[in-house]
């Protein structure tokens, strides 16, 4: 079972239920087939009960933007960064869309600071993780005579 640090028991239950059932796309919002994987990822980033109508509209727009951003990245990969010895015009569109994606993610509070915590919290969590036991096959330092 996935744990959500910092959430109450009821919020953790709601988060697990969201993982099992998912948050539904509002009837008045249209998503393309390619947007759906992004939708699923976005709505799983917060407990289900924290999603409200206006949030879902923004989440749908974010899913569309993520999908479009991927399509632009694929197009740039196909055509290259330079077209006729000039920067690919798709790069400007890609940059603007990327900024919009970041702004929307911040507005929805699904960025890392919102979901994981500030850097000091992340470091504290990392420091509390158990270290793996040493392995006999771990010879990264052995080759330097540091045994």
Phi and psi restraints in degrees (value plus and minus 20) as a CYANA .aco file:
   2 UNK   PHI    -100.8   -60.8
   2 UNK   PSI     113.4   153.4
   3 UNK   PHI    -123.1   -83.1
   3 UNK   PSI     126.2   166.2
   4 UNK   PHI    -137.3   -97.3
   4 UNK   PSI      74.7   114.7
   5 UNK   PHI     -78.6   -38.6
   5 UNK   PSI     121.5   161.5
   6 UNK   PHI      66.5   106.5
   6 UNK   PSI     -26.0    14.0
   7 UNK   PHI    -118.7   -78.7
   7 UNK   PSI     127.8   167.8
   8 UNK   PHI     -87.3   -47.3
   8 UNK   PSI     147.1   187.1
   9 UNK   PHI     -78.6   -38.6
   9 UNK   PSI     -64.4   -24.4
  10 UNK   PHI     -84.6   -44.6
  10 UNK   PSI     -56.7   -16.7
  11 UNK   PHI     -88.7   -48.7
  11 UNK   PSI     -55.7   -15.7
  12 UNK   PHI     -86.2   -46.2
  12 UNK   PSI     -60.2   -20.2
  13 UNK   PHI     -81.6   -41.6
  13 UNK   PSI     -64.5   -24.5
  14 UNK   PHI     -81.9   -41.9
  14 UNK   PSI     -59.3   -19.3
  15 UNK   PHI     -84.6   -44.6
  15 UNK   PSI     -61.9   -21.9
  16 UNK   PHI     -85.6   -45.6
  16 UNK   PSI     -60.9   -20.9
  17 UNK   PHI     -81.8   -41.8
  17 UNK   PSI     -58.9   -18.9
  18 UNK   PHI     -81.5   -41.5
  18 UNK   PSI     -62.1   -22.1
  19 UNK   PHI     -80.9   -40.9
  19 UNK   PSI     -55.5   -15.5
  20 UNK   PHI     -99.5   -59.5
  20 UNK   PSI     -61.5   -21.5
  21 UNK   PHI    -125.5   -85.5
  21 UNK   PSI     -48.8    -8.8
  22 UNK   PHI      60.0   100.0
  22 UNK   PSI     140.4   180.4
  23 UNK   PHI    -116.4   -76.4
  23 UNK   PSI     109.4   149.4
  24 UNK   PHI     -98.1   -58.1
  24 UNK   PSI     125.0   165.0
  25 UNK   PHI     -90.4   -50.4
  25 UNK   PSI     110.3   150.3
  26 UNK   PHI     -77.9   -37.9
  26 UNK   PSI     127.9   167.9
  27 UNK   PHI     -79.3   -39.3
  27 UNK   PSI     -53.1   -13.1
  28 UNK   PHI    -105.2   -65.2
  28 UNK   PSI     -16.3    23.7
  29 UNK   PHI    -130.3   -90.3
  29 UNK   PSI     111.1   151.1
  30 UNK   PHI    -125.8   -85.8
  30 UNK   PSI     104.1   144.1
  31 UNK   PHI    -136.6   -96.6
  31 UNK   PSI     122.8   162.8
  32 UNK   PHI     -99.2   -59.2
  32 UNK   PSI     141.5   181.5
  33 UNK   PHI     -75.6   -35.6
  33 UNK   PSI     -62.4   -22.4
  34 UNK   PHI     -88.8   -48.8
  34 UNK   PSI     -35.8     4.2
  35 UNK   PHI    -100.0   -60.0
  35 UNK   PSI     -42.7    -2.7
  36 UNK   PHI     -81.0   -41.0
  36 UNK   PSI     -61.1   -21.1
  37 UNK   PHI     -81.3   -41.3
  37 UNK   PSI     -56.3   -16.3
  38 UNK   PHI     -89.8   -49.8
  38 UNK   PSI     -59.5   -19.5
  39 UNK   PHI     -76.9   -36.9
  39 UNK   PSI     -69.4   -29.4
  40 UNK   PHI     -78.3   -38.3
  40 UNK   PSI     -64.5   -24.5
  41 UNK   PHI     -83.8   -43.8
  41 UNK   PSI     -62.8   -22.8
  42 UNK   PHI     -84.1   -44.1
  42 UNK   PSI     -70.9   -30.9
  43 UNK   PHI     -92.0   -52.0
  43 UNK   PSI     -39.1     0.9
  44 UNK   PHI    -101.1   -61.1
  44 UNK   PSI     -26.0    14.0
  45 UNK   PHI     -99.4   -59.4
  45 UNK   PSI     -31.5     8.5
  46 UNK   PHI    -157.2  -117.2
  46 UNK   PSI     136.4   176.4
  47 UNK   PHI     -81.2   -41.2
  47 UNK   PSI     126.8   166.8
  48 UNK   PHI     -76.2   -36.2
  48 UNK   PSI     -60.0   -20.0
  49 UNK   PHI     -92.3   -52.3
  49 UNK   PSI     -27.4    12.6
  50 UNK   PHI    -109.2   -69.2
  50 UNK   PSI     -26.8    13.2
  51 UNK   PHI    -108.1   -68.1
  51 UNK   PSI     107.4   147.4
  52 UNK   PHI    -138.5   -98.5
  52 UNK   PSI     150.0   190.0
  53 UNK   PHI     -70.2   -30.2
  53 UNK   PSI     -71.0   -31.0
  54 UNK   PHI     -88.4   -48.4
  54 UNK   PSI     -52.4   -12.4
  55 UNK   PHI     -83.0   -43.0
  55 UNK   PSI     -60.0   -20.0
  56 UNK   PHI     -86.9   -46.9
  56 UNK   PSI     -54.7   -14.7
  57 UNK   PHI     -85.1   -45.1
  57 UNK   PSI     -65.0   -25.0
  58 UNK   PHI     -84.5   -44.5
  58 UNK   PSI     -59.5   -19.5
  59 UNK   PHI     -82.0   -42.0
  59 UNK   PSI     -58.8   -18.8
  60 UNK   PHI     -85.5   -45.5
  60 UNK   PSI     -62.0   -22.0
  61 UNK   PHI     -84.4   -44.4
  61 UNK   PSI     -58.9   -18.9
  62 UNK   PHI     -84.2   -44.2
  62 UNK   PSI     -60.5   -20.5
  63 UNK   PHI     -81.4   -41.4
  63 UNK   PSI     -63.5   -23.5
  64 UNK   PHI     -82.0   -42.0
  64 UNK   PSI     -63.1   -23.1
  65 UNK   PHI     -85.7   -45.7
  65 UNK   PSI     -61.3   -21.3
  66 UNK   PHI     -80.3   -40.3
  66 UNK   PSI     -63.0   -23.0
  67 UNK   PHI     -83.0   -43.0
  67 UNK   PSI     -65.7   -25.7
  68 UNK   PHI     -83.4   -43.4
  68 UNK   PSI     -57.8   -17.8
  69 UNK   PHI     -83.1   -43.1
  69 UNK   PSI     -59.8   -19.8
  70 UNK   PHI     -85.9   -45.9
  70 UNK   PSI     -60.6   -20.6
  71 UNK   PHI     -83.2   -43.2
  71 UNK   PSI     -60.2   -20.2
  72 UNK   PHI     -84.4   -44.4
  72 UNK   PSI     -62.5   -22.5
  73 UNK   PHI     -80.9   -40.9
  73 UNK   PSI     -60.9   -20.9
  74 UNK   PHI     -83.7   -43.7
  74 UNK   PSI     -61.4   -21.4
  75 UNK   PHI     -85.2   -45.2
  75 UNK   PSI     -60.3   -20.3
  76 UNK   PHI     -86.3   -46.3
  76 UNK   PSI     -58.3   -18.3
  77 UNK   PHI     -80.9   -40.9
  77 UNK   PSI     -58.7   -18.7
  78 UNK   PHI     -92.9   -52.9
  78 UNK   PSI     -62.4   -22.4
  79 UNK   PHI    -112.5   -72.5
  79 UNK   PSI     -39.8     0.2
  80 UNK   PHI      72.8   112.8
  80 UNK   PSI     144.3   184.3
  81 UNK   PHI     -93.1   -53.1
  81 UNK   PSI     -47.1    -7.1
  82 UNK   PHI    -133.9   -93.9
  82 UNK   PSI     115.7   155.7
  83 UNK   PHI    -147.1  -107.1
  83 UNK   PSI      98.4   138.4
  84 UNK   PHI      34.7    74.7
  84 UNK   PSI      24.7    64.7
  85 UNK   PHI      41.2    81.2
  85 UNK   PSI       1.5    41.5
  86 UNK   PHI    -146.6  -106.6
  86 UNK   PSI     135.7   175.7
  87 UNK   PHI     -77.5   -37.5
  87 UNK   PSI     118.0   158.0
  88 UNK   PHI     -79.1   -39.1
  88 UNK   PSI     106.2   146.2
  89 UNK   PHI     -81.0   -41.0
  89 UNK   PSI     -41.6    -1.6
  90 UNK   PHI     -86.1   -46.1
  90 UNK   PSI     -43.4    -3.4
  91 UNK   PHI     -84.1   -44.1
  91 UNK   PSI     -57.0   -17.0
  92 UNK   PHI     -85.7   -45.7
  92 UNK   PSI     -64.2   -24.2
  93 UNK   PHI     -84.3   -44.3
  93 UNK   PSI     -62.7   -22.7
  94 UNK   PHI     -81.4   -41.4
  94 UNK   PSI     -62.3   -22.3
  95 UNK   PHI     -84.1   -44.1
  95 UNK   PSI     -64.5   -24.5
  96 UNK   PHI     -83.9   -43.9
  96 UNK   PSI     -62.5   -22.5
  97 UNK   PHI     -86.1   -46.1
  97 UNK   PSI     -58.2   -18.2
  98 UNK   PHI     -82.4   -42.4
  98 UNK   PSI     -61.5   -21.5
  99 UNK   PHI     -82.9   -42.9
  99 UNK   PSI     -59.4   -19.4
 100 UNK   PHI     -86.2   -46.2
 100 UNK   PSI     -59.9   -19.9
 101 UNK   PHI     -80.9   -40.9
 101 UNK   PSI     -66.5   -26.5
 102 UNK   PHI     -82.3   -42.3
 102 UNK   PSI     -62.5   -22.5
 103 UNK   PHI     -84.9   -44.9
 103 UNK   PSI     -61.6   -21.6
 104 UNK   PHI     -87.4   -47.4
 104 UNK   PSI     -61.1   -21.1
 105 UNK   PHI     -81.8   -41.8
 105 UNK   PSI     -60.3   -20.3
 106 UNK   PHI     -85.0   -45.0
 106 UNK   PSI     -62.1   -22.1
 107 UNK   PHI     -82.7   -42.7
 107 UNK   PSI     -56.0   -16.0
 108 UNK   PHI    -101.9   -61.9
 108 UNK   PSI     -24.5    15.5
 109 UNK   PHI      39.9    79.9
 109 UNK   PSI      24.0    64.0
 110 UNK   PHI    -135.4   -95.4
 110 UNK   PSI      -8.0    32.0
 111 UNK   PHI     -96.4   -56.4
 111 UNK   PSI     148.8   188.8
 112 UNK   PHI     -79.7   -39.7
 112 UNK   PSI     -62.6   -22.6
 113 UNK   PHI     -81.2   -41.2
 113 UNK   PSI     -56.5   -16.5
 114 UNK   PHI     -93.0   -53.0
 114 UNK   PSI     -58.1   -18.1
 115 UNK   PHI    -113.8   -73.8
 115 UNK   PSI     -50.6   -10.6
 116 UNK   PHI    -128.4   -88.4
 116 UNK   PSI     -61.1   -21.1
 117 UNK   PHI     107.6   147.6
 117 UNK   PSI     157.2   197.2
 118 UNK   PHI     -89.3   -49.3
 118 UNK   PSI     145.6   185.6
 119 UNK   PHI     -76.0   -36.0
 119 UNK   PSI     -60.8   -20.8
 120 UNK   PHI     -83.5   -43.5
 120 UNK   PSI     -53.4   -13.4
 121 UNK   PHI     -90.7   -50.7
 121 UNK   PSI     -60.9   -20.9
 122 UNK   PHI     -83.0   -43.0
 122 UNK   PSI     -65.0   -25.0
 123 UNK   PHI     -83.9   -43.9
 123 UNK   PSI     -63.3   -23.3
 124 UNK   PHI     -80.5   -40.5
 124 UNK   PSI     -63.1   -23.1
 125 UNK   PHI     -83.2   -43.2
 125 UNK   PSI     -62.8   -22.8
 126 UNK   PHI     -83.7   -43.7
 126 UNK   PSI     -60.8   -20.8
 127 UNK   PHI     -87.4   -47.4
 127 UNK   PSI     -42.9    -2.9
 128 UNK   PHI    -107.0   -67.0
 128 UNK   PSI     -24.9    15.1
 129 UNK   PHI     -92.3   -52.3
 129 UNK   PSI     121.9   161.9
 130 UNK   PHI     -89.2   -49.2
 130 UNK   PSI     123.1   163.1
 131 UNK   PHI    -101.8   -61.8
 131 UNK   PSI     124.4   164.4
 132 UNK   PHI     -89.1   -49.1
 132 UNK   PSI     129.4   169.4
 133 UNK   PHI     -86.3   -46.3
 133 UNK   PSI     129.8   169.8
 134 UNK   PHI     -83.5   -43.5
 134 UNK   PSI     127.6   167.6
 135 UNK   PHI    -135.4   -95.4
 135 UNK   PSI     124.4   164.4
 136 UNK   PHI     -86.2   -46.2
 136 UNK   PSI     -46.9    -6.9
 137 UNK   PHI    -106.1   -66.1
 137 UNK   PSI     -19.9    20.1
 138 UNK   PHI    -104.9   -64.9
 138 UNK   PSI      70.5   110.5
 139 UNK   PHI    -130.1   -90.1
 139 UNK   PSI       8.5    48.5
 140 UNK   PHI     -80.2   -40.2
 140 UNK   PSI     -59.8   -19.8
 141 UNK   PHI    -114.4   -74.4
 141 UNK   PSI     -38.5     1.5
 142 UNK   PHI     -80.2   -40.2
 142 UNK   PSI     -54.7   -14.7
 143 UNK   PHI     -87.6   -47.6
 143 UNK   PSI     -33.6     6.4
 144 UNK   PHI    -122.3   -82.3
 144 UNK   PSI     -10.0    30.0
 145 UNK   PHI      50.4    90.4
 145 UNK   PSI       8.3    48.3
 146 UNK   PHI    -122.6   -82.6
 146 UNK   PSI      10.5    50.5
